[in-house]
């Protein structure tokens, strides 16, 4: 197996462990704030919220593999692998996760779940900030480990697709 394919497959595995909140629009009336993340209340019930968020997540994640492939083609032979992995994920995955955080904030939370959603987003944002500061990673698992706490929160709430690897 060539190095590019190995890195792409390892990255896909890492993506599966990174929880992502996603969404798009909802009406708000109240809000909750946790860890610097404010989430408003929407008129959506939990099932509708998860359905919309998962659909948006799939759309965002669909962009990732082509971006990773393009990054690898451009820099794959110029950087040592531990640096390549982290820089590639910082350039491709981090902006997508940040977009997902913004999307779910726009979607709003089901009434009564604002604090739980804010806590999930805050955990995810904290992980993103740690990844941004990384200089090297011996494997994608070194990046992935930053998202374990957020992944647990998302799965406990009922997310599935946003915590799974993208399909090739």
Secondary structure, 3 states (H helix, E strand, C coil): CCHHHHHHHHHHHHHHHCCCCCCCCCCCCCEEEECCEEEEECCCCHHHHHHHHHHHHHHHHCCHHHHHHHHHHHHCCCCCHHHHHHHHHHHHHHHHHHHHHHHHHHHCECCCCHHHHHHHHHHHHHHHHHHHHCCCCCCHHHHHHHHHHHHHHHHHHCCCHHHCCCCC
